[in-house]
């Protein structure tokens, strides 16, 4: 039959039938489907590349005019002639919408957890889940360079330019993996501007700054962590994730196991008297393994705590140029050197395998310098306390 507005309106289901197809005589493969509920839809019918008959809805009668539906059907059927399968494209579109940044991130992080060291994985997971949360619900193939650039700028505008650099790198690595898995068609990070050059830092706190930081620390979890960072020279995440099981108070030694160190080498840190006194003031939560923080994880809230500490320093009248917690580690190393601690002992304190212990020397020199490390940290702690004392 020739489909017209009148003929379509006159369609009726035969008794006992749930659907009826009426095909247009003027455009082969174009028709109308009448359903039991009374709805009418324009559709096309064609034979797919696999030889099976396919039907694809073009639009709803009443939403599209007959002329609009016929034109759309003609375009789709013309595409079939050159190998374009509307049914397959419709399925692909649905799949594409289902594959969001969040779902790709979950798949990526599962394999990254196996491949990366625990410390690196925690950082990557934090960037992917927290920094890119605003894009989490978007279909991965609809994320454009403009979306990525806007979020990078949002992160950097809060004063976290280095954080923005690392968040950008984490997302780019994820998209590269997703392309290899066939989950993404491209990497929208490519071509976006780096918000900062992540150069090696050489900031060492002077005595006035060191004193200001120490005195601005409160008798709370974050204040204890900052003082421990300065006294031990260890990394932020190593102190923030310190577990009670790692501490031997009778021997005054803190053992950081290999899975928690940056270089994958177990590390023993002698604990000076001031460090032991700080640890003794940290409240113990029954059943909780980490020393610091709440819930089940390690300490969090680094940024907010650091901002509050900086405000207290400013309120004390000290004008400090921007600094980071990692500068405390560099300050400790420099301070011990100024106290004439030998370079290889400082490297042992920092758990570095470089400089004096690099290369072949690092392979064959297995000395842990336990006594020397303890003497160095005791000397440094005495110096810090004398410097930080009021008056």
Protein Blocks (a to p, Z undefined) as FASTA:
>chain_A
ZZdfklmmmpccdehiabdcdddfklghiacdddfkopacdddddddfkopacdddfbde
hjacfklmmmmmmmmmmmmmnopafklmmmmmmmmmmmcfklmmmmmmmmmmmmpcfklm
mmmmmmmmmmmmmmmmpcfklpcfklmmmmmmmmmmnopamlmmmmmmmmmmmmmmmmmn
opafbdfkgopacfbdcdddfbdcdfklmmmmmmmpccbfklmmmmmmmmnopafklmmm
ocfklpcfknopacddfklpfnopacdddddfklmmmmmmpccdehiablgdehjbcceh
klmmmmmmmmmmmmnopacddddfklmmmmmmmmmmmnopafklmmmmnopaehjlgcjl
lmmmmcgolmmmmmmmmmmmmmmmmmmpgZZ
